[in-house]
């Protein structure tokens, strides 16, 4: 695929300057070097490469990114002054990104200024194409074949993008599942509160996640949280607990003494974290 990549001349858009690169991700598709993306956004190339490497499973080869380190195109990059031979030798990776890969990178960097630059590049670079073929000059037979070819190519591209997006979604969900680990027999109360507070911060309502978790527990475990809390308070009072401490007892104290309900509740909170895309 790298042999289809073409490095053109310098491209200037407002205050940005970089090389116009076509191919690699499809005929006529625009692409950008990570090195020049770093220059445009005032970032160190090491930070850009680190962001890509740390999230490598999010970037699909041939769709989002291509590593040109071992590609014959490196010679062209040296000839055009984009890299020196020493620079190539020192680089572990020479990443080329598609528009899709570029947008993923910016999502990772979470830089508002970078998004503004990206919008300019979308309007002035990625959406540009070469001169369109004048199909009016083709014979009716060739026009028909071109229409069929374009239709098939479009379908193949859409299917490829759908598969990539589905895979990305699966990886993101699995990534959240891997991160949200709450041990119901360890410091589960602290972890549960962290997750619920993170959800509350995201939706700007700290009370709602806790109430939703208790409602889910009521439905899933077929119990009545309010009744369980009141029963716990009565037992504590009968056992001589100070009234001030009895008043502070809550559902988490009920769960502390009921391993079965605690395990169900922890599973509910994990599901809520995944649903709300919360990472702890």
Secondary structure, DSSP 8 states (H G I E B T S, - for coil): -GGG-EEEEEEEETTEEEEEEE-SSSTT-EEEEHHHHHHHTT--HHHHHHHHHHTGGGS-BTTTEEE-TTSTHHHHHHHTTSS-HHHHHH-S--EEE-HHHHHHHHHHHT-HHHHHHHHHHIIIIIT-------GGGS-HHHHHHHHHHHHHHHHHHHHHHHHHHHHHHHHHHHHHHHH----TTSSHHHHHHHHHHHHHHHHT-HHHHHHHHHHHHHHHHT--HHHHHHHHHHHHHHTT--HHHHHH--HHHHHHT-HHHHHHHHHHHHHHHHHTT---
